[in-house]
Amino acid sequence: MEWLFLALASAAFLGLYDVFKKRSVVDNAVIPILFLSVCCGAVVWAPWVILGAVAGEDAAPLAMLQVERLGWVDHGRLLLKSTIVGVSWILSYFGLKRLPVSVAGGIRAMGPFWTLLGAVVLFAERPSSGQWAGIAVTLLSFLALSLAGRREGLFFHRDRAVFLIIGGTLAGAASGLYDKHLMGTLGYRASTVQAWFSIYMVLVFLPMMIGWWRRWWPRGTFQWRWSIPLIGLSLLVADYLYFEALRDEEALISVVSCLRRGGVLVSFAAGYLLFKERNYRAKTPCVLGILAGIVLIALG
């Protein structure tokens, strides 16, 4: 059951990733933040890609960082993953800029519901009864957390930022199912997927960065913040742990995806301590429900 602990560790870093995103996008231009954060990830992985191509896979000092040599079909598959994630990030970043991090995290956390549906249909996954109960408790708690946002004047049926977050969540769920196919069915190394994904993300966002730089559309101003590189670095750790969890043949994408959304506990705490968000008396039971669901999943 090592994959469960990997998924929980991934959730913690994913929560930090959301905090660094929120800190970066407040009163700041989104496109350059996205581009610089993915460049940080590409810079970290580029030496391992070069080493794998020049010296061979067995030359890597650390086996877990070995990057396989790929064919054109393989590169196409990983470029597709980067494109799906790029769509998810664009929608999510613009939504997060306009919403409290605790509410945005709650909406994003509904992703496991869609991932669960896809996993049952596409991969014939069958979680245990205890895990089903944990998933149900977690999703209901996420829904309650989202509804608590109404006390902050957020009406989901007419708020544009809410629809952006929902769109990003659906794209993220599609990416999660595709990850299971890449890691569990096709057997790619976690390091290989993450390395080329990080590099292709630069290519995905480069046209938008050029457009922003040349003012092809009305845009906001950009301010450098040290939280920007931390976005890329925290995501590298979160994704690596996530990919390693999916490599386990016993790993259930529906459970891994649900556990990953436990990162909302980190963003919830940050919203209160760092961003001074309101309405925590109503949100606290929802977060405790999330924690209870995670425990049920881990023990199921």
N, C-alpha and C positions, 0 to 999 in steps of 0.2 A: 504493500500500500504506500510505497514511497511517493507515488505520483500525487497522492493527496497532500502530502507535506510540501511538495514542490509547488502545487497549485496555491496553497495558503501563503507561501513565501512570495510567490508571484503577485498575489493580491496586495500584500503590504507595499511592494514597490510600485504597483499600479496606483495605489492610493497616493503615494508621494508624487507620482507622475501627474495626477490630476491637480494636486496642490501647486506644483511648479507651473503647470499650464495656466491655472487661474491667476497666479501671481504675475505671469508674463503678459497676459492678454488684457488686463484691466487698463483702460485708457491707452491702448497701444494697437499698432497695426498687426493684423493676424498673419498675413502672407509671409512677411520676412521672418516672423517668429517660427512658423512652420518650416520654412526653408533652412534657417540656421540650425534648428534643432535636429533635422534629419541629416544635415551635413556633419554634425557632431557624431552621430551614429556611424555614418559612412567612413569618417576618418579613423574611428576605432577599428573597424573591420577591414579596411583596405589593405593593411600590411599582411593580414592572414590570407586574404584572397590572392595576393601576389605570391606569397610564400607557397601556397598550395599549387599555383599554376606553374611556378618556376622549379621548385624543388620536390614537388610531389606531396601527396597527402601525409605520408609518414614522417615528413620532416618537421612538422609542427612540434614545438617544445611541449605543448599541452594538448593531449589527445582531444579534450573537449572543445578545443578551438580549431580543429582541423576542418578545412573547407574543401569539399570534393570538387573535382573537375566535372563540368557539366556540358551537355550538348545543347544544341539550339532549342530543342523541345523543352528541356529542363529550364532554360533561361526564359522561355515564353511563359511557362507555368509560374515562375517566380515574379515575372513582370506583371502578370495578371493579378497576383496577390497584392503587389504594391499598388496597383491601380485601384483595387477594391478598397484597400485601407486608406489610400489618398482621398477618395470620395468621403469615407467615413470621417476622417480627420477634419476636412474642410468644413463639413456640416457641423460637426461637434464643436470645433473651436469657435466658430461664429456664434453658435448657440450658447456656449459657456461664457462668452464675453458679456452676454446680456442677462444671464441667470445667476442666482446664488449657487455656489459650488455644491452645497448640500442638496439642493433641489435638482440641479443638473446631474449630479451623481446618482440620485435616485431614479431619474428617468433612464439614464444610460444603463443602470443596473437591471432594467427590464430585458436587456439583451438575452440573458439565459433562457427566458421563456421562448423566444423565437429560435434560439439555438437548440433547445430541447425538442421542439417540434420537428426541426430539420433532422436532428440526430435520430429520432425515433423512426422517421420516414426513410431517411437515406441510408443510415448505418444499422438499422434494426437494433438499436441499443435498448436494453431493458434494465433500468436502475432497480435496486432492491426496494422493498416497501419502505424501509427506513429512510433511504435516500429520496424516494418520492415525497415522503412526508417533509423532509428537510427542504427540498426544492419548493414545495408548496408554501411552507412557512416563510421561506426567504422571499419568494416572489410576492406574496401577499404583503409582507412588510415593506418591500420596495414600493409597491403600489400605494400603501398608506403614506409612506414618506413623500411620494410624489404629490398625493392629494393634500398633504399638509402645506404645500406651497401656496394653496389658495388663500391662506391667512396672510400671506405676504403680497396679496394682490395679483397673483398669477392665475389667469384663467386659461387652462390648457387648450380649450377649443378655439381660441382666437389669438393666441400669442405666437408670433412668428418664430421666436427663439425656441419655443417648445417643439415646433414642427421640425426645426433644424436638428435639434437633439434626437428626435425620434428617427429622422432619416439617417442620421449618423449611426444610431443604434442598430437599425435594420442592416445597414451596410456592414457594420461590425459583426453582426451575427452571421452574415454570409461569409465573412472572412474566417470566422471561427470554424465553420463547417469545412471550408476549403483547407484550413490548417490540418484538420483531422485527416483529410484525404492525402495531403502532402506528407505528413509525418507518419500516420498510422498505416495507410494503404500503400503509398509509393515508397516509404521508408527513407526519406531524406534525413540527413543529419540535422540536428537543431542548429548547429553552427553554420551549416551551409545555407539553410533557409534564411537565418537571421542576417548573415553577411550580405547575401545578394539582395535580400529585401531592403536592407539599409541603403545599399548603393542605388538600387532602382528608385527608391523614394526620392532621391535627389533629382533624378531625371523626370519623375512625375511632377515635382513642384517647380522645376526650373522654368518652364514656360510662364507659369503664373508669377514667379519672381521677376522675370524679365518685364512682363506686363506691368507689374506694380512699380518697378524701377523707372520705366519709361512713361508712366502715368497714362496708360491706355484707358483707365477708368478713374473716377473720383476716388481718392484714397485718403486714409488717415496717416498721421505721422508715426514714425518709429522711434522708440527709445530702447537703447541697449539695457538689459537687466541680466544679472548673473544667474537668475533662475532659468534663462533660456537654454544654456547648454545642459543644465541639470534635467531638463525635459527629456533630451535624447539619451542621457546616461541612465536615468532611472528606468526608462522604457527598455533599454538594452537588457538590463538585469531582469526586469519583469518578464520580457518576452523569452529570454533564454530559459528561465525556469519553467515557463509555460510550455515551450516547445519540448523540453526534456520530459515534462509530465506526459505530453501527448505521445511520446515515443514508446511509452509502456503499453504493451498489448492489452493490459487490463484496464487502461484508462478510459473513462467514459467522458466524451466531449461535453455532454449535458451537465455532468457534475463538475468537471474542471471549469467550465464557463461560469457556472453558478458560484463556485468558490472564488474565482477571480474577482467577481463583483463585490466580494467582501471588502475590497479596497475602499468602498464607500465609507467604511468606519474611520479610515484615516482622513478622508476628505471632510467628513462630518466634524471630526475634532478640530481640523484646521479651520473650517468655516467659523467655528465658535471662538477659537483662540487667536487666529491670525486675521480673519476678515470681519470679525464682530457681527456675524449675521444674526438675524432675529429668529423668534419662534422656536426656540430649542426645547421648551417644555412639551410641545406637541410632537416634535421630531424624535425625542429621546426614546419613547416606547417603540417607535418604528425601528430604530437602530438596534435596540435590544432584541427585537424580533429577528432582525438580520443575523445577529450573533447566534441566537438560538437555532436558526435554520442551518447555519454553517456547522454548528456542533452536531446536529442531527445527520447532516450529510457525511461528516467525517466519521461518525460512529456507525453509520448505516451499513 
